[in-house]
Amino acid sequence: MGWPFFHGLASAVNPRIDLRMTSRRSKGDPYCDHLFVKGEGRLILP
């Protein structure tokens, strides 16, 4: 399961939720960190 799944799941509860990924394995980090915050409904990748 990837971040689009998690963003869709959180959007079903609150459509104005942002997904911030503060760390990603694809960027070379040892783990992925998904942070859901109230916002405009965007995916925010650093």
mmCIF entry with sequence, helices, sheets and N, C-alpha, C, O atoms, coordinates in Angstrom:
data_MODEL
# 
_entry.id   MODEL 
# 
_entity.id                         1 
_entity.type                       polymer 
_entity.pdbx_number_of_molecules   1 
# 
_entity_poly.entity_id                      1 
_entity_poly.type                           'polypeptide(L)' 
_entity_poly.nstd_linkage                   no 
_entity_poly.nstd_monomer                   no 
_entity_poly.pdbx_seq_one_letter_code       MGWPFFHGLASAVNPRIDLRMTSRRSKGDPYCDHLFVKGEGRLILP 
_entity_poly.pdbx_seq_one_letter_code_can   MGWPFFHGLASAVNPRIDLRMTSRRSKGDPYCDHLFVKGEGRLILP 
_entity_poly.pdbx_strand_id                 A 
# 
loop_
_entity_poly_seq.entity_id 
_entity_poly_seq.num 
_entity_poly_seq.mon_id 
_entity_poly_seq.hetero 
1 1  MET n 
1 2  GLY n 
1 3  TRP n 
1 4  PRO n 
1 5  PHE n 
1 6  PHE n 
1 7  HIS n 
1 8  GLY n 
1 9  LEU n 
1 10 ALA n 
1 11 SER n 
1 12 ALA n 
1 13 VAL n 
1 14 ASN n 
1 15 PRO n 
1 16 ARG n 
1 17 ILE n 
1 18 ASP n 
1 19 LEU n 
1 20 ARG n 
1 21 MET n 
1 22 THR n 
1 23 SER n 
1 24 ARG n 
1 25 ARG n 
1 26 SER n 
1 27 LYS n 
1 28 GLY n 
1 29 ASP n 
1 30 PRO n 
1 31 TYR n 
1 32 CYS n 
1 33 ASP n 
1 34 HIS n 
1 35 LEU n 
1 36 PHE n 
1 37 VAL n 
1 38 LYS n 
1 39 GLY n 
1 40 GLU n 
1 41 GLY n 
1 42 ARG n 
1 43 LEU n 
1 44 ILE n 
1 45 LEU n 
1 46 PRO n 
# 
_struct_asym.id          A 
_struct_asym.entity_id   1 
# 
loop_
_struct_conf.conf_type_id 
_struct_conf.id 
_struct_conf.pdbx_PDB_helix_id 
_struct_conf.beg_label_comp_id 
_struct_conf.beg_label_asym_id 
_struct_conf.beg_label_seq_id 
_struct_conf.pdbx_beg_PDB_ins_code 
_struct_conf.end_label_comp_id 
_struct_conf.end_label_asym_id 
_struct_conf.end_label_seq_id 
_struct_conf.pdbx_end_PDB_ins_code 
_struct_conf.beg_auth_comp_id 
_struct_conf.beg_auth_asym_id 
_struct_conf.beg_auth_seq_id 
_struct_conf.end_auth_comp_id 
_struct_conf.end_auth_asym_id 
_struct_conf.end_auth_seq_id 
_struct_conf.pdbx_PDB_helix_class 
_struct_conf.details 
_struct_conf.pdbx_PDB_helix_length 
HELX_P HELX_P1 AA1 TRP A 3  ? VAL A 13 ? TRP A 3  VAL A 13 1 ? 11 
HELX_P HELX_P2 AA2 ARG A 25 ? LYS A 27 ? ARG A 25 LYS A 27 5 ? 3  
# 
_struct_conf_type.id          HELX_P 
_struct_conf_type.criteria    ? 
_struct_conf_type.reference   ? 
# 
_struct_sheet.id               AA1 
_struct_sheet.type             ? 
_struct_sheet.number_strands   3 
_struct_sheet.details          ? 
# 
loop_
_struct_sheet_order.sheet_id 
_struct_sheet_order.range_id_1 
_struct_sheet_order.range_id_2 
_struct_sheet_order.offset 
_struct_sheet_order.sense 
AA1 1 2 ? anti-parallel 
AA1 2 3 ? parallel      
# 
loop_
_struct_sheet_range.sheet_id 
_struct_sheet_range.id 
_struct_sheet_range.beg_label_comp_id 
_struct_sheet_range.beg_label_asym_id 
_struct_sheet_range.beg_label_seq_id 
_struct_sheet_range.pdbx_beg_PDB_ins_code 
_struct_sheet_range.end_label_comp_id 
_struct_sheet_range.end_label_asym_id 
_struct_sheet_range.end_label_seq_id 
_struct_sheet_range.pdbx_end_PDB_ins_code 
_struct_sheet_range.beg_auth_comp_id 
_struct_sheet_range.beg_auth_asym_id 
_struct_sheet_range.beg_auth_seq_id 
_struct_sheet_range.end_auth_comp_id 
_struct_sheet_range.end_auth_asym_id 
_struct_sheet_range.end_auth_seq_id 
AA1 1 ASP A 33 ? LYS A 38 ? ASP A 33 LYS A 38 
AA1 2 ILE A 17 ? SER A 23 ? ILE A 17 SER A 23 
AA1 3 LEU A 43 ? ILE A 44 ? LEU A 43 ILE A 44 
# 
loop_
_atom_site.group_PDB 
_atom_site.id 
_atom_site.type_symbol 
_atom_site.label_atom_id 
_atom_site.label_alt_id 
_atom_site.label_comp_id 
_atom_site.label_asym_id 
_atom_site.label_entity_id 
_atom_site.label_seq_id 
_atom_site.pdbx_PDB_ins_code 
_atom_site.Cartn_x 
_atom_site.Cartn_y 
_atom_site.Cartn_z 
_atom_site.occupancy 
_atom_site.B_iso_or_equiv 
_atom_site.pdbx_formal_charge 
_atom_site.auth_seq_id 
_atom_site.auth_comp_id 
_atom_site.auth_asym_id 
_atom_site.auth_atom_id 
_atom_site.pdbx_PDB_model_num 
ATOM 1   N N  . MET A 1 1  ? 0.843   -1.180 0.000  1.00 0.00 ? 1  MET A N  1 
ATOM 2   C CA . MET A 1 1  ? 0.000   0.000  0.000  1.00 0.00 ? 1  MET A CA 1 
ATOM 3   C C  . MET A 1 1  ? 0.885   1.239  0.000  1.00 0.00 ? 1  MET A C  1 
ATOM 4   O O  . MET A 1 1  ? 1.865   1.323  0.740  1.00 0.00 ? 1  MET A O  1 
ATOM 5   N N  . GLY A 1 2  ? 0.526   2.177  -0.827 1.00 0.00 ? 2  GLY A N  1 
ATOM 6   C CA . GLY A 1 2  ? 1.317   3.395  -0.915 1.00 0.00 ? 2  GLY A CA 1 
ATOM 7   C C  . GLY A 1 2  ? 0.576   4.613  -0.394 1.00 0.00 ? 2  GLY A C  1 
ATOM 8   O O  . GLY A 1 2  ? -0.549  4.518  0.096  1.00 0.00 ? 2  GLY A O  1 
ATOM 9   N N  . TRP A 1 3  ? 1.235   5.764  -0.510 1.00 0.00 ? 3  TRP A N  1 
ATOM 10  C CA . TRP A 1 3  ? 0.652   6.994  0.025  1.00 0.00 ? 3  TRP A CA 1 
ATOM 11  C C  . TRP A 1 3  ? -0.641  7.405  -0.643 1.00 0.00 ? 3  TRP A C  1 
ATOM 12  O O  . TRP A 1 3  ? -1.452  8.041  0.030  1.00 0.00 ? 3  TRP A O  1 
ATOM 13  N N  . PRO A 1 4  ? -0.916  7.098  -1.924 1.00 0.00 ? 4  PRO A N  1 
ATOM 14  C CA . PRO A 1 4  ? -2.237  7.452  -2.463 1.00 0.00 ? 4  PRO A CA 1 
ATOM 15  C C  . PRO A 1 4  ? -3.370  6.732  -1.732 1.00 0.00 ? 4  PRO A C  1 
ATOM 16  O O  . PRO A 1 4  ? -4.452  7.291  -1.556 1.00 0.00 ? 4  PRO A O  1 
ATOM 17  N N  . PHE A 1 5  ? -3.121  5.496  -1.308 1.00 0.00 ? 5  PHE A N  1 
ATOM 18  C CA . PHE A 1 5  ? -4.128  4.758  -0.550 1.00 0.00 ? 5  PHE A CA 1 
ATOM 19  C C  . PHE A 1 5  ? -4.413  5.453  0.783  1.00 0.00 ? 5  PHE A C  1 
ATOM 20  O O  . PHE A 1 5  ? -5.571  5.656  1.147  1.00 0.00 ? 5  PHE A O  1 
ATOM 21  N N  . PHE A 1 6  ? -3.359  5.813  1.502  1.00 0.00 ? 6  PHE A N  1 
ATOM 22  C CA . PHE A 1 6  ? -3.533  6.458  2.803  1.00 0.00 ? 6  PHE A CA 1 
ATOM 23  C C  . PHE A 1 6  ? -4.199  7.826  2.667  1.00 0.00 ? 6  PHE A C  1 
ATOM 24  O O  . PHE A 1 6  ? -5.043  8.190  3.485  1.00 0.00 ? 6  PHE A O  1 
ATOM 25  N N  . HIS A 1 7  ? -3.824  8.579  1.641  1.00 0.00 ? 7  HIS A N  1 
ATOM 26  C CA . HIS A 1 7  ? -4.453  9.889  1.424  1.00 0.00 ? 7  HIS A CA 1 
ATOM 27  C C  . HIS A 1 7  ? -5.929  9.718  1.093  1.00 0.00 ? 7  HIS A C  1 
ATOM 28  O O  . HIS A 1 7  ? -6.755  10.488 1.585  1.00 0.00 ? 7  HIS A O  1 
ATOM 29  N N  . GLY A 1 8  ? -6.281  8.742  0.281  1.00 0.00 ? 8  GLY A N  1 
ATOM 30  C CA . GLY A 1 8  ? -7.680  8.475  -0.040 1.00 0.00 ? 8  GLY A CA 1 
ATOM 31  C C  . GLY A 1 8  ? -8.469  8.033  1.170  1.00 0.00 ? 8  GLY A C  1 
ATOM 32  O O  . GLY A 1 8  ? -9.621  8.432  1.342  1.00 0.00 ? 8  GLY A O  1 
ATOM 33  N N  . LEU A 1 9  ? -7.864  7.213  2.012  1.00 0.00 ? 9  LEU A N  1 
ATOM 34  C CA . LEU A 1 9  ? -8.524  6.759  3.231  1.00 0.00 ? 9  LEU A CA 1 
ATOM 35  C C  . LEU A 1 9  ? -8.791  7.930  4.176  1.00 0.00 ? 9  LEU A C  1 
ATOM 36  O O  . LEU A 1 9  ? -9.888  8.043  4.724  1.00 0.00 ? 9  LEU A O  1 
ATOM 37  N N  . ALA A 1 10 ? -7.817  8.787  4.368  1.00 0.00 ? 10 ALA A N  1 
ATOM 38  C CA . ALA A 1 10 ? -8.001  9.952  5.242  1.00 0.00 ? 10 ALA A CA 1 
ATOM 39  C C  . ALA A 1 10 ? -8.982  10.945 4.628  1.00 0.00 ? 10 ALA A C  1 
ATOM 40  O O  . ALA A 1 10 ? -9.735  11.590 5.357  1.00 0.00 ? 10 ALA A O  1 
ATOM 41  N N  . SER A 1 11 ? -8.988  11.080 3.302  1.00 0.00 ? 11 SER A N  1 
ATOM 42  C CA . SER A 1 11 ? -9.908  12.001 2.626  1.00 0.00 ? 11 SER A CA 1 
ATOM 43  C C  . SER A 1 11 ? -11.354 11.550 2.747  1.00 0.00 ? 11 SER A C  1 
ATOM 44  O O  . SER A 1 11 ? -12.266 12.375 2.684  1.00 0.00 ? 11 SER A O  1 
ATOM 45  N N  . ALA A 1 12 ? -11.575 10.260 2.918  1.00 0.00 ? 12 ALA A N  1 
ATOM 46  C CA . ALA A 1 12 ? -12.941 9.770  3.101  1.00 0.00 ? 12 ALA A CA 1 
ATOM 47  C C  . ALA A 1 12 ? -13.519 10.265 4.423  1.00 0.00 ? 12 ALA A C  1 
ATOM 48  O O  . ALA A 1 12 ? -14.727 10.478 4.533  1.00 0.00 ? 12 ALA A O  1 
ATOM 49  N N  . VAL A 1 13 ? -12.671 10.448 5.416  1.00 0.00 ? 13 VAL A N  1 
ATOM 50  C CA . VAL A 1 13 ? -13.099 10.952 6.717  1.00 0.00 ? 13 VAL A CA 1 
ATOM 51  C C  . VAL A 1 13 ? -13.210 12.475 6.692  1.00 0.00 ? 13 VAL A C  1 
ATOM 52  O O  . VAL A 1 13 ? -14.206 13.037 7.149  1.00 0.00 ? 13 VAL A O  1 
ATOM 53  N N  . ASN A 1 14 ? -12.188 13.138 6.158  1.00 0.00 ? 14 ASN A N  1 
ATOM 54  C CA . ASN A 1 14 ? -12.169 14.597 6.068  1.00 0.00 ? 14 ASN A CA 1 
ATOM 55  C C  . ASN A 1 14 ? -11.549 14.979 4.726  1.00 0.00 ? 14 ASN A C  1 
ATOM 56  O O  . ASN A 1 14 ? -10.345 14.801 4.543  1.00 0.00 ? 14 ASN A O  1 
ATOM 57  N N  . PRO A 1 15 ? -12.342 15.504 3.776  1.00 0.00 ? 15 PRO A N  1 
ATOM 58  C CA . PRO A 1 15 ? -11.798 15.806 2.449  1.00 0.00 ? 15 PRO A CA 1 
ATOM 59  C C  . PRO A 1 15 ? -10.754 16.923 2.444  1.00 0.00 ? 15 PRO A C  1 
ATOM 60  O O  . PRO A 1 15 ? -10.003 17.049 1.477  1.00 0.00 ? 15 PRO A O  1 
ATOM 61  N N  . ARG A 1 16 ? -10.690 17.725 3.488  1.00 0.00 ? 16 ARG A N  1 
ATOM 62  C CA . ARG A 1 16 ? -9.720  18.820 3.541  1.00 0.00 ? 16 ARG A CA 1 
ATOM 63  C C  . ARG A 1 16 ? -8.516  18.426 4.405  1.00 0.00 ? 16 ARG A C  1 
ATOM 64  O O  . ARG A 1 16 ? -8.127  19.150 5.321  1.00 0.00 ? 16 ARG A O  1 
ATOM 65  N N  . ILE A 1 17 ? -7.943  17.275 4.095  1.00 0.00 ? 17 ILE A N  1 
ATOM 66  C CA . ILE A 1 17 ? -6.789  16.781 4.856  1.00 0.00 ? 17 ILE A CA 1 
ATOM 67  C C  . ILE A 1 17 ? -5.568  16.783 3.936  1.00 0.00 ? 17 ILE A C  1 
ATOM 68  O O  . ILE A 1 17 ? -5.663  16.394 2.772  1.00 0.00 ? 17 ILE A O  1 
ATOM 69  N N  . ASP A 1 18 ? -4.442  17.213 4.452  1.00 0.00 ? 18 ASP A N  1 
ATOM 70  C CA . ASP A 1 18 ? -3.187  17.188 3.705  1.00 0.00 ? 18 ASP A CA 1 
ATOM 71  C C  . ASP A 1 18 ? -2.358  16.006 4.186  1.00 0.00 ? 18 ASP A C  1 
ATOM 72  O O  . ASP A 1 18 ? -2.376  15.660 5.368  1.00 0.00 ? 18 ASP A O  1 
ATOM 73  N N  . LEU A 1 19 ? -1.645  15.402 3.273  1.00 0.00 ? 19 LEU A N  1 
ATOM 74  C CA . LEU A 1 19 ? -0.703  14.338 3.611  1.00 0.00 ? 19 LEU A CA 1 
ATOM 75  C C  . LEU A 1 19 ? 0.699   14.894 3.418  1.00 0.00 ? 19 LEU A C  1 
ATOM 76  O O  . LEU A 1 19 ? 1.083   15.255 2.305  1.00 0.00 ? 19 LEU A O  1 
ATOM 77  N N  . ARG A 1 20 ? 1.452   14.962 4.488  1.00 0.00 ? 20 ARG A N  1 
ATOM 78  C CA . ARG A 1 20 ? 2.849   15.388 4.422  1.00 0.00 ? 20 ARG A CA 1 
ATOM 79  C C  . ARG A 1 20 ? 3.720   14.170 4.668  1.00 0.00 ? 20 ARG A C  1 
ATOM 80  O O  . ARG A 1 20 ? 3.501   13.407 5.610  1.00 0.00 ? 20 ARG A O  1 
ATOM 81  N N  . MET A 1 21 ? 4.697   14.005 3.817  1.00 0.00 ? 21 MET A N  1 
ATOM 82  C CA . MET A 1 21 ? 5.659   12.922 4.016  1.00 0.00 ? 21 MET A CA 1 
ATOM 83  C C  . MET A 1 21 ? 6.967   13.562 4.443  1.00 0.00 ? 21 MET A C  1 
ATOM 84  O O  . MET A 1 21 ? 7.682   14.143 3.626  1.00 0.00 ? 21 MET A O  1 
ATOM 85  N N  . THR A 1 22 ? 7.273   13.453 5.726  1.00 0.00 ? 22 THR A N  1 
ATOM 86  C CA . THR A 1 22 ? 8.487   14.084 6.240  1.00 0.00 ? 22 THR A CA 1 
ATOM 87  C C  . THR A 1 22 ? 9.732   13.252 5.958  1.00 0.00 ? 22 THR A C  1 
ATOM 88  O O  . THR A 1 22 ? 10.841  13.787 5.937  1.00 0.00 ? 22 THR A O  1 
ATOM 89  N N  . SER A 1 23 ? 9.562   11.954 5.743  1.00 0.00 ? 23 SER A N  1 
ATOM 90  C CA . SER A 1 23 ? 10.685  11.105 5.328  1.00 0.00 ? 23 SER A CA 1 
ATOM 91  C C  . SER A 1 23 ? 10.157  10.022 4.404  1.00 0.00 ? 23 SER A C  1 
ATOM 92  O O  . SER A 1 23 ? 9.058   9.501  4.594  1.00 0.00 ? 23 SER A O  1 
ATOM 93  N N  . ARG A 1 24 ? 10.968  9.688  3.388  1.00 0.00 ? 24 ARG A N  1 
ATOM 94  C CA . ARG A 1 24 ? 10.564  8.688  2.392  1.00 0.00 ? 24 ARG A CA 1 
ATOM 95  C C  . ARG A 1 24 ? 11.727  7.759  2.088  1.00 0.00 ? 24 ARG A C  1 
ATOM 96  O O  . ARG A 1 24 ? 12.878  8.186  2.009  1.00 0.00 ? 24 ARG A O  1 
ATOM 97  N N  . ARG A 1 25 ? 11.408  6.484  1.920  1.00 0.00 ? 25 ARG A N  1 
ATOM 98  C CA . ARG A 1 25 ? 12.445  5.520  1.536  1.00 0.00 ? 25 ARG A CA 1 
ATOM 99  C C  . ARG A 1 25 ? 12.970  5.806  0.139  1.00 0.00 ? 25 ARG A C  1 
ATOM 100 O O  . ARG A 1 25 ? 14.149  5.575  -0.131 1.00 0.00 ? 25 ARG A O  1 
ATOM 101 N N  . SER A 1 26 ? 12.125  6.302  -0.753 1.00 0.00 ? 26 SER A N  1 
ATOM 102 C CA . SER A 1 26 ? 12.578  6.593  -2.114 1.00 0.00 ? 26 SER A CA 1 
ATOM 103 C C  . SER A 1 26 ? 13.583  7.747  -2.138 1.00 0.00 ? 26 SER A C  1 
ATOM 104 O O  . SER A 1 26 ? 14.336  7.901  -3.100 1.00 0.00 ? 26 SER A O  1 
ATOM 105 N N  . LYS A 1 27 ? 13.589  8.548  -1.082 1.00 0.00 ? 27 LYS A N  1 
ATOM 106 C CA . LYS A 1 27 ? 14.539  9.653  -0.967 1.00 0.00 ? 27 LYS A CA 1 
ATOM 107 C C  . LYS A 1 27 ? 15.830  9.209  -0.280 1.00 0.00 ? 27 LYS A C  1 
ATOM 108 O O  . LYS A 1 27 ? 16.799  9.966  -0.223 1.00 0.00 ? 27 LYS A O  1 
ATOM 109 N N  . GLY A 1 28 ? 15.840  7.977  0.241  1.00 0.00 ? 28 GLY A N  1 
ATOM 110 C CA . GLY A 1 28 ? 17.020  7.446  0.910  1.00 0.00 ? 28 GLY A CA 1 
ATOM 111 C C  . GLY A 1 28 ? 16.885  7.361  2.419  1.00 0.00 ? 28 GLY A C  1 
ATOM 112 O O  . GLY A 1 28 ? 17.815  6.928  3.098  1.00 0.00 ? 28 GLY A O  1 
ATOM 113 N N  . ASP A 1 29 ? 15.743  7.767  2.954  1.00 0.00 ? 29 ASP A N  1 
ATOM 114 C CA . ASP A 1 29 ? 15.518  7.673  4.397  1.00 0.00 ? 29 ASP A CA 1 
ATOM 115 C C  . ASP A 1 29 ? 15.287  6.212  4.787  1.00 0.00 ? 29 ASP A C  1 
ATOM 116 O O  . ASP A 1 29 ? 14.853  5.419  3.952  1.00 0.00 ? 29 ASP A O  1 
ATOM 117 N N  . PRO A 1 30 ? 15.567  5.843  6.038  1.00 0.00 ? 30 PRO A N  1 
ATOM 118 C CA . PRO A 1 30 ? 15.394  4.439  6.451  1.00 0.00 ? 30 PRO A CA 1 
ATOM 119 C C  . PRO A 1 30 ? 13.935  4.011  6.607  1.00 0.00 ? 30 PRO A C  1 
ATOM 120 O O  . PRO A 1 30 ? 13.658  2.814  6.678  1.00 0.00 ? 30 PRO A O  1 
ATOM 121 N N  . TYR A 1 31 ? 13.004  4.950  6.661  1.00 0.00 ? 31 TYR A N  1 
ATOM 122 C CA . TYR A 1 31 ? 11.581  4.623  6.826  1.00 0.00 ? 31 TYR A CA 1 
ATOM 123 C C  . TYR A 1 31 ? 10.732  5.729  6.208  1.00 0.00 ? 31 TYR A C  1 
ATOM 124 O O  . TYR A 1 31 ? 11.239  6.801  5.876  1.00 0.00 ? 31 TYR A O  1 
ATOM 125 N N  . CYS A 1 32 ? 9.447   5.461  6.057  1.00 0.00 ? 32 CYS A N  1 
ATOM 126 C CA . CYS A 1 32 ? 8.491   6.459  5.567  1.00 0.00 ? 32 CYS A CA 1 
ATOM 127 C C  . CYS A 1 32 ? 7.699   7.001  6.749  1.00 0.00 ? 32 CYS A C  1 
ATOM 128 O O  . CYS A 1 32 ? 7.298   6.244  7.633  1.00 0.00 ? 32 CYS A O  1 
ATOM 129 N N  . ASP A 1 33 ? 7.480   8.289  6.763  1.00 0.00 ? 33 ASP A N  1 
ATOM 130 C CA . ASP A 1 33 ? 6.726   8.935  7.831  1.00 0.00 ? 33 ASP A CA 1 
ATOM 131 C C  . ASP A 1 33 ? 5.584   9.716  7.197  1.00 0.00 ? 33 ASP A C  1 
ATOM 132 O O  . ASP A 1 33 ? 5.811   10.704 6.498  1.00 0.00 ? 33 ASP A O  1 
ATOM 133 N N  . HIS A 1 34 ? 4.341   9.266  7.446  1.00 0.00 ? 34 HIS A N  1 
ATOM 134 C CA . HIS A 1 34 ? 3.152   9.916  6.900  1.00 0.00 ? 34 HIS A CA 1 
ATOM 135 C C  . HIS A 1 34 ? 2.523   10.770 7.989  1.00 0.00 ? 34 HIS A C  1 
ATOM 136 O O  . HIS A 1 34 ? 2.271   10.276 9.088  1.00 0.00 ? 34 HIS A O  1 
ATOM 137 N N  . LEU A 1 35 ? 2.265   12.040 7.704  1.00 0.00 ? 35 LEU A N  1 
ATOM 138 C CA . LEU A 1 35 ? 1.676   12.951 8.670  1.00 0.00 ? 35 LEU A CA 1 
ATOM 139 C C  . LEU A 1 35 ? 0.424   13.556 8.046  1.00 0.00 ? 35 LEU A C  1 
ATOM 140 O O  . LEU A 1 35 ? 0.499   14.204 7.002  1.00 0.00 ? 35 LEU A O  1 
ATOM 141 N N  . PHE A 1 36 ? -0.724  13.347 8.681  1.00 0.00 ? 36 PHE A N  1 
ATOM 142 C CA . PHE A 1 36 ? -1.986  13.882 8.190  1.00 0.00 ? 36 PHE A CA 1 
ATOM 143 C C  . PHE A 1 36 ? -2.334  15.125 8.994  1.00 0.00 ? 36 PHE A C  1 
ATOM 144 O O  . PHE A 1 36 ? -2.384  15.076 10.223 1.00 0.00 ? 36 PHE A O  1 
ATOM 145 N N  . VAL A 1 37 ? -2.578  16.254 8.303  1.00 0.00 ? 37 VAL A N  1 
ATOM 146 C CA . VAL A 1 37 ? -2.923  17.512 8.966  1.00 0.00 ? 37 VAL A CA 1 
ATOM 147 C C  . VAL A 1 37 ? -4.104  18.150 8.250  1.00 0.00 ? 37 VAL A C  1 
ATOM 148 O O  . VAL A 1 37 ? -4.305  17.931 7.055  1.00 0.00 ? 37 VAL A O  1 
ATOM 149 N N  . LYS A 1 38 ? -4.889  18.944 8.985  1.00 0.00 ? 38 LYS A N  1 
ATOM 150 C CA . LYS A 1 38 ? -5.993  19.665 8.358  1.00 0.00 ? 38 LYS A CA 1 
ATOM 151 C C  . LYS A 1 38 ? -5.423  20.675 7.380  1.00 0.00 ? 38 LYS A C  1 
ATOM 152 O O  . LYS A 1 38 ? -4.443  21.357 7.682  1.00 0.00 ? 38 LYS A O  1 
ATOM 153 N N  . GLY A 1 39 ? -6.030  20.770 6.216  1.00 0.00 ? 39 GLY A N  1 
ATOM 154 C CA . GLY A 1 39 ? -5.521  21.691 5.212  1.00 0.00 ? 39 GLY A CA 1 
ATOM 155 C C  . GLY A 1 39 ? -6.467  21.818 4.047  1.00 0.00 ? 39 GLY A C  1 
ATOM 156 O O  . GLY A 1 39 ? -7.674  21.986 4.223  1.00 0.00 ? 39 GLY A O  1 
ATOM 157 N N  . GLU A 1 40 ? -5.904  21.737 2.834  1.00 0.00 ? 40 GLU A N  1 
ATOM 158 C CA . GLU A 1 40 ? -6.662  21.946 1.608  1.00 0.00 ? 40 GLU A CA 1 
ATOM 159 C C  . GLU A 1 40 ? -6.867  20.677 0.799  1.00 0.00 ? 40 GLU A C  1 
ATOM 160 O O  . GLU A 1 40 ? -7.437  20.740 -0.290 1.00 0.00 ? 40 GLU A O  1 
ATOM 161 N N  . GLY A 1 41 ? -6.431  19.544 1.286  1.00 0.00 ? 41 GLY A N  1 
ATOM 162 C CA . GLY A 1 41 ? -6.594  18.298 0.553  1.00 0.00 ? 41 GLY A CA 1 
ATOM 163 C C  . GLY A 1 41 ? -5.489  18.027 -0.441 1.00 0.00 ? 41 GLY A C  1 
ATOM 164 O O  . GLY A 1 41 ? -5.754  17.547 -1.543 1.00 0.00 ? 41 GLY A O  1 
ATOM 165 N N  . ARG A 1 42 ? -4.242  18.326 -0.073 1.00 0.00 ? 42 ARG A N  1 
ATOM 166 C CA . ARG A 1 42 ? -3.110  18.170 -0.985 1.00 0.00 ? 42 ARG A CA 1 
ATOM 167 C C  . ARG A 1 42 ? -2.145  17.098 -0.495 1.00 0.00 ? 42 ARG A C  1 
ATOM 168 O O  . ARG A 1 42 ? -2.139  16.729 0.680  1.00 0.00 ? 42 ARG A O  1 
ATOM 169 N N  . LEU A 1 43 ? -1.340  16.616 -1.414 1.00 0.00 ? 43 LEU A N  1 
ATOM 170 C CA . LEU A 1 43 ? -0.195  15.765 -1.085 1.00 0.00 ? 43 LEU A CA 1 
ATOM 171 C C  . LEU A 1 43 ? 1.026   16.670 -1.059 1.00 0.00 ? 43 LEU A C  1 
ATOM 172 O O  . LEU A 1 43 ? 1.297   17.367 -2.037 1.00 0.00 ? 43 LEU A O  1 
ATOM 173 N N  . ILE A 1 44 ? 1.764   16.670 0.040  1.00 0.00 ? 44 ILE A N  1 
ATOM 174 C CA . ILE A 1 44 ? 2.924   17.543 0.166  1.00 0.00 ? 44 ILE A CA 1 
ATOM 175 C C  . ILE A 1 44 ? 4.148   16.663 0.352  1.00 0.00 ? 44 ILE A C  1 
ATOM 176 O O  . ILE A 1 44 ? 4.315   16.017 1.386  1.00 0.00 ? 44 ILE A O  1 
ATOM 177 N N  . LEU A 1 45 ? 4.995   16.649 -0.657 1.00 0.00 ? 45 LEU A N  1 
ATOM 178 C CA . LEU A 1 45 ? 6.218   15.848 -0.615 1.00 0.00 ? 45 LEU A CA 1 
ATOM 179 C C  . LEU A 1 45 ? 7.401   16.797 -0.525 1.00 0.00 ? 45 LEU A C  1 
ATOM 180 O O  . LEU A 1 45 ? 7.540   17.685 -1.366 1.00 0.00 ? 45 LEU A O  1 
ATOM 181 N N  . PRO A 1 46 ? 8.264   16.628 0.486  1.00 0.00 ? 46 PRO A N  1 
ATOM 182 C CA . PRO A 1 46 ? 9.415   17.537 0.627  1.00 0.00 ? 46 PRO A CA 1 
ATOM 183 C C  . PRO A 1 46 ? 10.444  17.313 -0.454 1.00 0.00 ? 46 PRO A C  1 
ATOM 184 O O  . PRO A 1 46 ? 11.470  17.993 -0.480 1.00 0.00 ? 46 PRO A O  1 
# 
